[in-house]
Protein backbone atom coordinates (compact mmCIF):
# COMPACT_ATOMS: atom_id res chain seq x y z
CA UNK A 1 0.00 0.00 0.00
CA UNK A 2 1.22 3.49 -0.78
CA UNK A 3 1.81 5.83 2.15
CA UNK A 4 -0.09 8.59 0.34
CA UNK A 5 -3.28 6.46 0.52
CA UNK A 6 -3.20 6.18 4.32
CA UNK A 7 -5.49 8.20 6.59
CA UNK A 8 -4.91 9.17 10.20
CA UNK A 9 -6.11 6.31 12.41
CA UNK A 10 -5.73 3.53 9.81
CA UNK A 11 -4.30 0.41 11.43
CA UNK A 12 -1.27 -0.81 9.51
CA UNK A 13 1.41 -3.47 9.67
CA UNK A 14 4.79 -2.18 8.52
CA UNK A 15 7.66 -4.48 7.57
CA UNK A 16 10.97 -2.65 7.76
CA UNK A 17 14.70 -3.15 8.07
CA UNK A 18 16.39 -2.01 11.25
CA UNK A 19 19.97 -0.84 11.64
CA UNK A 20 22.40 -3.37 13.05
CA UNK A 21 25.22 -2.71 15.50
CA UNK A 22 27.44 -5.36 17.02
CA UNK A 23 30.60 -4.69 19.02
CA UNK A 24 33.73 -6.83 18.89
CA UNK A 25 36.15 -8.24 16.31
CA UNK A 26 34.96 -10.51 13.48
CA UNK A 27 36.30 -12.44 10.52
CA UNK A 28 34.86 -11.69 7.07
CA UNK A 29 32.89 -14.97 7.20
CA UNK A 30 31.35 -14.04 10.56
CA UNK A 31 30.35 -10.63 9.19
CA UNK A 32 28.74 -12.18 6.11
CA UNK A 33 26.89 -14.75 8.24
CA UNK A 34 25.61 -11.96 10.48
CA UNK A 35 24.43 -9.83 7.53
CA UNK A 36 22.67 -12.80 5.89
CA UNK A 37 20.42 -13.33 8.94
CA UNK A 38 16.81 -12.25 8.50
CA UNK A 39 16.55 -8.92 10.30
CA UNK A 40 13.10 -7.74 9.19
CA UNK A 41 11.10 -5.87 11.83
CA UNK A 42 7.31 -5.77 12.07
CA UNK A 43 5.37 -2.94 13.68
CA UNK A 44 1.60 -2.67 13.85
CA UNK A 45 -0.12 0.52 14.92
CA UNK A 46 -2.27 3.47 14.03
CA UNK A 47 -1.02 5.67 11.20
CA UNK A 48 -0.50 9.26 12.36
CA UNK A 49 1.24 11.02 9.48
CA UNK A 50 4.43 11.39 7.52
CA UNK A 51 6.95 14.12 8.25
CA UNK A 52 9.79 14.59 5.78
CA UNK A 53 11.36 11.15 5.32
CA UNK A 54 9.58 9.46 8.24
CA UNK A 55 6.28 7.67 8.85
CA UNK A 56 4.81 8.01 12.34
CA UNK A 57 2.65 5.41 14.06
CA UNK A 58 1.05 5.49 17.49
CA UNK A 59 -0.03 2.57 19.62
CA UNK A 60 -2.50 4.05 22.12
CA UNK A 61 -5.22 6.69 22.41
CA UNK A 62 -6.78 8.35 25.43
CA UNK A 63 -9.36 11.00 24.61
CA UNK A 64 -7.68 13.40 22.19
CA UNK A 65 -4.18 12.27 23.15
CA UNK A 66 -2.01 9.65 21.45
CA UNK A 67 0.82 7.67 22.98
CA UNK A 68 3.71 5.34 22.32
CA UNK A 69 5.05 6.67 19.03
CA UNK A 70 7.13 4.69 16.57
CA UNK A 71 8.94 6.73 13.92
CA UNK A 72 10.33 4.75 10.97
CA UNK A 73 12.47 6.12 8.12
CA UNK A 74 10.63 5.68 4.80
CA UNK A 75 13.81 4.28 3.22
CA UNK A 76 13.76 1.38 5.72
CA UNK A 77 10.20 0.30 4.82
CA UNK A 78 9.79 -2.91 2.83
CA UNK A 79 6.00 -3.18 2.91
CA UNK A 80 2.90 -1.53 4.35
CA UNK A 81 -0.25 -3.61 4.82
CA UNK A 82 -3.54 -1.93 5.71
CA UNK A 83 -5.20 -3.97 8.46
CA UNK A 84 -8.22 -1.76 9.12
CA UNK A 85 -9.41 1.54 7.65
CA UNK A 86 -10.21 4.30 10.18
CA UNK A 87 -13.82 5.44 10.51
N, C-alpha and C positions, 0 to 999 in steps of 0.2 A: 504494500500500500504506500502511496506517496504521502509524504509529510504534509503537503499542501492541502490534502483532502481531509485531514484530521480537524476535529472541532474540540474545543475545551470540554473536558469531562468524558471524552471517549476513553474506553478502557482498551489498552493495547498491550501486546507482548512484543518486546523489542529484543532481537538477537544482535549482540554486538561483541566486538573484540576488545578486550581489556589490555592495558599495558602490562608488561612483565618485568619484574626486577628480581634478581637473585644474586646475593652476595657470594663471594668465594672465588676460587680458581678452577677452571674447567678446561678439559681437552676439547678439540674441535668436535669430536664425536659426541661428547656429552652435551655440547651446545646445540648441535643439530638434533639430538634426541629430545632435548628440552623444547626446542622450537616446534618440532613436529607433533607435540602433544596437543590435543584438542583443548583450546582455551576459550571457546565461545561462552559468553555470559548471557543470561536471560533475565530480563526485568519486566515485570507486569505492573501496570499502574494506570492512573488517570492522566491523559494528556493535558498539559497546561498550555504551553506555547513553545515556539522556537524563538531564540534570541541569537542573532548572528549565526555562528556555526554550531549551536547547541540545540538539543531538544530537551525540554524540561517535563518531567513527570512528577506527580505527587501521589502519595499512598493513602492519605487520610483526609477527611473533612470534618469540620466541627462548626456548624453555623456557616458563616461566610469565610471562615479561615481554612487554609489548607496546610498540611504538614507532611514531613518526611519527604523532602525533595530528592530526586535523582536527576542529575544533569549529565547528559551523554553527548560527546562530540559527534556531529553528524557523520564525519569521516570514519568513525568506528562502527557505524551501524551496518549490519548485514541484511537485516530484514525487519519489517514492521508488520505485525498481524493485528487487525482490528478484531477485538474480542466482543465488544458491545458498544453500540452507538449511544452517545448521550441523548437525553430527552430534550 
